[in-house]
């Protein structure tokens, strides 16, 4: 006969989602956090004591997962800031080269966090795909997908470096009213 507390993880999804939403303030991030929590709980199921408080155990894992993610994001932000400062304080380049370097830096910094992390580890730190995937604790296919999207975004920037700067300042096209009366 199965222990009913082990089976009732489905019944605890509501409290887990509510707590995750209160921590992240975003529905999508909350769902990701709950999923990460359940994966961690499954991986560490041997540490749960039979007859223990399953709800408290899962909420604790959820909280710790949230804190770990925030710390990881803060550490990455510090590394990115240090890299940005190092790029600014490097030997002064000619004006044209400096502007170009700042544009590339801006394009790199505008990449989503996951793509920027992958590109940094592979292109700047020189890690192999396997090492980078292990560092980020993601499957190698995910790493390669993120790396491909990051490289494609930078290639698009190379094709038209003024695209991002001019995108917001471009005039909107004139719209024509079709099939209606003009006032």
PyMOL commands that set and color helices and strands:
alter all, ss='L'
color gray80, all
select helices_A, chain A and resi 4-7+10-24+27-43+45-47+54-88+95-109+113-124+129-136+140-159+163-167
alter helices_A, ss='H'
color red, helices_A
deselect
rebuild
show_as cartoon
